[in-house]
């Protein structure tokens, strides 16, 4: 999937574990209930993507564009367990997520709960809610 253009694609329940999707274009893609555990999504364009109850544990989203994306709804959150999110763009993102999330740029820095909630707000995504 590296560099692939899957904008607007219907990828519900897709199995993308450990896939290389660096620089992929997934704008507006439907990724609900998909699994991208340990996937490399660095610099991917995920603007407006719908994650629903996707599972992204261990994925690398560094430098990805997640503006206006929609994470899961309560109680079916998007699982971001140890996802690397340094330098992601999140303005206008909404929905519910579970962490902890790695926000460190040069070394791991896992945050969760209120700290993660503040981190999303500080990155122009105050409507992303962190479920504990």
C-alpha positions as a Markdown table, in Angstrom:
| # | Residue | x | y | z |
|---|---|---|---|---|
| 1 | Unk | 0.0 | 0.0 | 0.0 |
| 2 | Unk | 3.0 | 2.3 | 0.1 |
| 3 | Unk | 2.1 | 5.5 | -1.7 |
| 4 | Unk | -1.2 | 4.0 | -2.9 |
| 5 | Unk | -4.2 | 6.2 | -3.6 |
| 6 | Unk | -7.2 | 4.7 | -1.9 |
| 7 | Unk | -9.1 | 8.0 | -1.3 |
| 8 | Unk | -12.7 | 7.3 | -0.5 |
| 9 | Unk | -12.2 | 3.6 | -0.5 |
| 10 | Unk | -14.5 | 1.3 | 1.5 |
| 11 | Unk | -12.0 | -0.6 | 3.7 |
| 12 | Unk | -14.3 | -1.7 | 6.5 |
| 13 | Unk | -12.9 | -4.7 | 8.3 |
| 14 | Unk | -9.7 | -4.5 | 6.3 |
| 15 | Unk | -6.8 | -6.5 | 7.6 |
| 16 | Unk | -3.7 | -4.3 | 7.2 |
| 17 | Unk | -1.6 | -5.7 | 10.0 |
| 18 | Unk | 2.1 | -4.7 | 9.7 |
| 19 | Unk | 1.5 | -3.3 | 6.2 |
| 20 | Unk | 3.7 | -0.6 | 4.7 |
| 21 | Unk | 1.3 | 2.3 | 3.9 |
| 22 | Unk | 3.8 | 5.1 | 4.1 |
| 23 | Unk | 2.7 | 8.1 | 2.1 |
| 24 | Unk | -0.7 | 6.5 | 1.2 |
| 25 | Unk | -3.6 | 8.6 | 0.2 |
| 26 | Unk | -6.7 | 7.5 | 2.3 |
| 27 | Unk | -8.7 | 10.7 | 2.4 |
| 28 | Unk | -12.3 | 10.1 | 3.2 |
| 29 | Unk | -11.7 | 6.3 | 3.4 |
| 30 | Unk | -14.1 | 4.2 | 5.5 |
| 31 | Unk | -11.8 | 2.3 | 7.9 |
| 32 | Unk | -14.4 | 1.2 | 10.4 |
| 33 | Unk | -13.6 | -2.0 | 12.3 |
| 34 | Unk | -10.3 | -2.3 | 10.3 |
| 35 | Unk | -7.1 | -3.6 | 11.9 |
| 36 | Unk | -3.9 | -1.8 | 11.1 |
| 37 | Unk | -1.9 | -3.2 | 14.1 |
| 38 | Unk | 1.9 | -2.4 | 13.7 |
| 39 | Unk | 1.2 | -0.8 | 10.3 |
| 40 | Unk | 3.5 | 1.9 | 8.9 |
| 41 | Unk | 1.3 | 4.8 | 8.1 |
| 42 | Unk | 3.9 | 7.5 | 8.3 |
| 43 | Unk | 3.0 | 10.6 | 6.3 |
| 44 | Unk | -0.2 | 9.0 | 5.2 |
| 45 | Unk | -3.1 | 11.4 | 4.2 |
| 46 | Unk | -6.1 | 10.3 | 6.3 |
| 47 | Unk | -8.0 | 13.5 | 6.2 |
| 48 | Unk | -11.7 | 12.9 | 6.8 |
| 49 | Unk | -11.2 | 9.1 | 7.2 |
| 50 | Unk | -13.7 | 7.3 | 9.4 |
| 51 | Unk | -12.1 | 4.9 | 11.8 |
| 52 | Unk | -15.1 | 3.7 | 13.8 |
| 53 | Unk | -13.9 | 0.9 | 16.1 |
| 54 | Unk | -10.6 | 0.4 | 14.2 |
| 55 | Unk | -7.7 | -1.2 | 15.9 |
| 56 | Unk | -4.3 | 0.6 | 15.3 |
| 57 | Unk | -2.2 | -0.8 | 18.2 |
| 58 | Unk | 1.5 | -0.2 | 17.6 |
| 59 | Unk | 1.0 | 1.6 | 14.3 |
| 60 | Unk | 3.3 | 4.4 | 13.2 |
| 61 | Unk | 1.3 | 7.6 | 12.3 |
| 62 | Unk | 4.2 | 10.0 | 12.6 |
| 63 | Unk | 3.7 | 12.9 | 10.2 |
| 64 | Unk | 0.3 | 11.6 | 9.1 |
| 65 | Unk | -2.6 | 14.0 | 8.3 |
| 66 | Unk | -5.6 | 13.2 | 10.4 |
| 67 | Unk | -7.4 | 16.5 | 10.0 |
| 68 | Unk | -11.2 | 16.1 | 10.2 |
| 69 | Unk | -11.0 | 12.4 | 10.7 |
| 70 | Unk | -13.7 | 10.6 | 12.8 |
| 71 | Unk | -12.5 | 8.2 | 15.5 |
| 72 | Unk | -14.9 | 5.8 | 17.1 |
| 73 | Unk | -18.0 | 6.5 | 19.1 |
| 74 | Unk | -18.6 | 5.5 | 22.7 |
| 75 | Unk | -18.5 | 2.7 | 23.8 |
| 76 | Unk | -16.8 | 1.5 | 20.5 |
| 77 | Unk | -13.7 | 3.6 | 20.5 |
| 78 | Unk | -10.7 | 3.5 | 18.1 |
| 79 | Unk | -7.9 | 1.7 | 19.7 |
| 80 | Unk | -4.7 | 3.7 | 19.6 |
| 81 | Unk | -2.7 | 1.5 | 22.0 |
| 82 | Unk | 1.0 | 2.7 | 21.8 |
| 83 | Unk | 0.4 | 4.3 | 18.4 |
| 84 | Unk | 3.2 | 6.7 | 17.5 |
| 85 | Unk | 1.7 | 10.1 | 16.7 |
| 86 | Unk | 4.5 | 12.7 | 16.8 |
| 87 | Unk | 4.0 | 15.5 | 14.2 |
| 88 | Unk | 0.5 | 14.4 | 13.2 |
| 89 | Unk | -2.0 | 17.0 | 12.1 |
| 90 | Unk | -5.3 | 16.6 | 13.9 |
| 91 | Unk | -7.3 | 19.8 | 13.4 |
| 92 | Unk | -11.0 | 19.1 | 13.5 |
| 93 | Unk | -10.7 | 15.4 | 14.4 |
| 94 | Unk | -13.5 | 14.1 | 16.5 |
| 95 | Unk | -14.6 | 10.9 | 18.3 |
| 96 | Unk | -13.5 | 8.5 | 21.0 |
| 97 | Unk | -10.1 | 6.9 | 21.4 |
| 98 | Unk | -8.3 | 4.6 | 23.9 |
| 99 | Unk | -4.6 | 4.9 | 24.6 |
| 100 | Unk | -2.0 | 5.2 | 25.8 |
| 101 | Unk | -0.5 | 7.0 | 22.8 |
| 102 | Unk | 3.2 | 7.6 | 22.1 |
| 103 | Unk | 3.7 | 11.3 | 21.4 |
| 104 | Unk | 7.5 | 11.5 | 21.6 |
| 105 | Unk | 9.3 | 12.8 | 18.6 |
| 106 | Unk | 12.8 | 11.4 | 19.4 |
| 107 | Unk | 12.1 | 8.9 | 22.1 |
| 108 | Unk | 8.9 | 7.2 | 23.4 |
| 109 | Unk | 6.6 | 9.3 | 25.5 |
| 110 | Unk | 3.4 | 7.4 | 26.4 |
| 111 | Unk | 0.5 | 9.5 | 27.7 |
| 112 | Unk | -3.1 | 8.6 | 28.5 |
| 113 | Unk | -6.2 | 9.8 | 30.3 |
| 114 | Unk | -6.3 | 13.6 | 31.1 |
| 115 | Unk | -2.8 | 14.1 | 29.6 |
| 116 | Unk | -3.8 | 12.6 | 26.3 |
| 117 | Unk | -7.1 | 14.6 | 26.3 |
| 118 | Unk | -5.0 | 17.8 | 26.7 |
| 119 | Unk | -2.6 | 16.7 | 24.0 |
| 120 | Unk | -5.5 | 16.3 | 21.5 |
| 121 | Unk | -6.9 | 19.7 | 22.6 |
| 122 | Unk | -3.4 | 21.3 | 22.2 |
| 123 | Unk | -3.3 | 19.8 | 18.6 |
| 124 | Unk | -6.6 | 21.5 | 17.5 |
| 125 | Unk | -8.7 | 18.4 | 18.2 |
| 126 | Unk | -10.6 | 19.3 | 21.4 |
| 127 | Unk | -13.5 | 17.1 | 20.3 |
| 128 | Unk | -11.5 | 13.9 | 20.5 |
| 129 | Unk | -12.5 | 12.2 | 23.8 |
| 130 | Unk | -10.1 | 9.8 | 25.6 |
| 131 | Unk | -11.9 | 6.8 | 27.1 |
| 132 | Unk | -10.2 | 5.1 | 30.0 |
